Amino acid sequence: MKANNQGHITPLPVGEGNNDRLHIATIIDAHGIKGWVKLRLNLDTPETLSELGPLYTSPAGEKTLALTVHSLGGKAPLVSIEGVTDRNAAESLKGTALYADRAVLPALHNRNTYYATDLTGLQVSADGQNVGQVMGVENYGAGDLLDIALTNGQRFLLPFHENWVGTVDLHTRTVSLHGAWADFTG
């Protein structure tokens, strides 16, 4: 998941923390009788999927799946997987997360753009005080949200937007909040 605090986060890998293999898609369903599957992508540009090569089935394991992209249109991209030739085999893969090595993913050129996995674990500050930690980045379709756990144990979702999120510093592993962010805590 790529994040941009100018008002949106565009999906790419979701929250395994800072690592070298990023979650880029999930198999959500079988399609047809030839073994094709539908994917939920965590990519900024779906076309990137065809450039990644075989994808891993876990953040650390060695098993890979070789995909052939058939359609990027519609709600979910359609792909076939090498060796998967019927609907039953495709259905058995439902829920499988797919990972790519960070090195094969596109470089981030915008200074306000981040992989969501890099935001997970950042310390959150407001008015110079530590107030919590980013637990992940969520997107339910209406915009992207930082899942923040406050030091008092409360958890809340905050829009990742410049109105509430100030500086993101990956070197110091911090993100600062400003504005009326506390209004989101409930």
N, C-alpha and C positions, 0 to 999 in steps of 0.2 A: 504494500500500500504506500503510495506516495502521499505525503501530507503537505498542504500549502495553507498557511494561516491567513491568506488573503480572502478566505471565505469558504474554502472547501478542502477536503482531502480526497485525492483520487486514489482508488484502491490499488494496492500492491500488497505486500506481505503483512499478515496480521500477527501480532504480538508474541513471538517466541523470545523476545528480548534481543539483545545485540548479538547476532550470530552470522555465520557465513552462508547459511542455507535458508531461503525465505519462502514462506507459504504463498504460492501464486495462484492456486486454483483448488477447487474441490469438485469431485464428481458428484453431481446431484441426482442424476437419474439415467436410466437407459432410454435409448431412442430407436424405435424400429426393431427389426428382427436380425439385422446384420452385425450387432454388437457395438453399435455406435453409442456414445454417451453424451450427456449434456454437462456443461461445466458452469460453476459459479466462479467467475474470474476476480482476482484481486490485482488486476493490471490496469494501469493508466490507459494504455492503448492495446486493444485486443490483438492487433497485428503482431505484437511482440511475441505472442504465444508460439507462432511458427518458427521463430528464430532461436528458441531456447534449447532445442535438442531434447533428448530424453529427460524426463522429470523424475525426481526421487519421490518415493512414497512415504518418507519419514524425514524428520529434520536431521537425523544422524546416520540412518541406515544406507545400505548400498543398492537396494532394489530400485530399479527404474522402470518406467513405462515409456515406450516410444509412441508419440501421438502423431496422427495426421489430421490436420484441420480441414474440415469440409465446409463449414459455414460459420462466419462470425456475426451474421445478422440475427435478428430476433432477440429474444430475452436471454438466451443462453447459447454460447457457442457449441457447435456439434463437432465431435472428433471421433475418430476410430483409434483403437489401441492395438498395436501389433500383438497378434496372438489371441485377441478377443474376437470371436467370429459369430457369436450368437447372443441373443437377448439375455439368457440366463447368466452367461459369463459377465455380461455388462452389468446386470443387476447386482451381482455379487461385489462389484466395486463401488457401489453407491456409498457415499460418505468418505471415500478415500481422499485425503489431502495430498496435493501435489506440490513439490518443492523444487526450486531452482537454486543453483549456486549463485551467490551475490555477484561473482565475477562475470557471469554471462548476462546479467541484467543491465539495462541502459544506465548510463551515468546520469547523475542528477546535476543539472546545470544551473537551476534557479536557486539562489541562496535561501529562499523561503520554502524549499521543498525538501521533504525528508521521507525516508522509508519509515512506515509506521512502526516497524519492529525496533527502529532506533529510538523512537519516542518512549517505548515501553521501558519502565524502570527509572525514568528521569525523576529527579527530586523536583517538587513543585514549591515555588516560593511566591509570597505576596508581601509587599511592603518590606522586603528584606528578610522576612522570616520564613523558615521552612514550614509549610503547611500540609505536605503530603507527598504522594508519589503517583506517577502515571502507571496504571495497571494494564492499560491496553488502549486501542483505538477501535471504536465501533462505528458502523454506518448502517442505519436502518432505512435509508432511502431518502431522507429529508435533509441530509447534511451529515458531516462527520463530527464525532464526539470523542473527547478525551475521557477515558474512564479513570477517575481520580479517587484514590483512597486518602482521606485526610488523616492527620496524626491522631485525631480524636476517635478514629474507627469508622466514621461515616464515609460512605461512598456516594459519588454522584457523577453524572455525565455533563460535561461542559463543551459547548460548541467550540471547535478548533477554529477560531476566527480572531482576527486582529482586535476586535472590540474587547475581548477577554484575555487573549493570550498575547503576551508581549514577546520577550526574547526567548528563543530556543538556542541553547548552547550545548552542542553534542560533546565538546571537549571537557566541560565541567559537569556534564550530565544533569543539567538543570533546565527548567522552563519557568518563566515568571508569568504571573497572572496580574491583570490590572482591571480597572473598571468595576462594575457591580457583579463580579463573578460569584460572590457569596449568595446572590439571589438564587442560584441554581442548586444550592445545597439543601433546599427543602423547607 
